[in-house]
Amino acid sequence: MNPLLQRISVDPTVCFGKPCIKGTRIWVSLILDFLANGMSIEEVLAEYPQLTEADVRAAIAYGAEMSRERYIDIPAEAK
């Protein structure tokens, strides 16, 4: 297991059980959305100064781990 994943917390009493950065209420999915929409790691850290670069990398690692478990169908583009 990637040691970065120790920075992720899943607690049913915090944020409805959504994966968060440990010790915060910042959702992993929020960080991944920011990155997917073009924000840099530095911009995410400026927006959420309580995070570290390792926290952002942990969110990426969590997303990678989850993609191994579940696939989402993405419709093919029509030509």
Number of C-alpha atoms within 10 A of each C-alpha: 7 9 8 16 19 13 17 20 19 15 13 10 8 13 14 9 12 17 20 23 22 17 11 13 13 17 20 22 16 13 24 18 12 14 16 10 9 9 14 12 16 13 13 19 17 11 10 12 10 11 17 14 12 12 22 22 17 22 25 19 19 21 14 11 14 11 11 8 7 8 8 6 6 6 6 6 5 4 3
